[in-house]
Amino acid sequence: MRKSEIMRKTNETDISLSLCLDGTGKTELDTGIGFLDHMLDLFAKHGRMDLKVKCTGDTYVDFHHSAEDIGIVLGQAFKEAVGDKKGIKRYGNMLLPMDESLVLASLDISGRAYLKYGLEIPTEKVGEMDTELIEEFFISFVRNADITLHIKQLDGTNSHHIIEAAFKAVARAIREAVSIDEKAKDEIPSSKGLL
């Protein structure tokens, strides 16, 4: 089983997170941000990952530190759980509809952190969460996971649906990328021999 447990404590947040890439989508989430709990639940279920997150953050200020730091810790856990990358398919793609919204996610477990973010979310908030924090979450995740991720909105007008489609699409692309290629299970999927 590819698993990781990370704890991170700063003056702004105290986070414990466990991730199992070979799970069933089971979650225990308490981020202090209801909408982010909902998105992480969808992320785990569509990625078939088990995910536990407990975050105590300075949400009396705003949700920025919590969203950013959860992205950091999730990225660190992902990188650790993937391990030496032997046998993974490496690439994953998903074009995901959510009612009127359509989002493409494409990723490479490359060892190089890069995010191309193309969501145009029409409202400033969904629930109590600032929608600008969705990009901050993905920036933190990508930098710490060392992956290349492109997220592109192709259609949509409903902020909730756009964001939900993005989390589901990224999760399903991850699920594809971390799946094991049985014919190459002892190989690094790179001509360089290193990722």
Secondary structure, 3 states (H helix, E strand, C coil): CCEEEEEEECCCEEEEEEEECCCCCCEEEECCCHHHHHHHHHHHHHHCCEEEEEEEECCCCCCHHHHHHHHHHHHHHHHHHHCCCCCECCEEEEEEEECCEEEEEEEECCCCCEEEEECCCCCCEECCEECHHHHHHHHHHHHHHCCEEEEEEEECCCHHHHHHHHHHHHHHHHHHHHCECHHHCCCCCCCCCCC
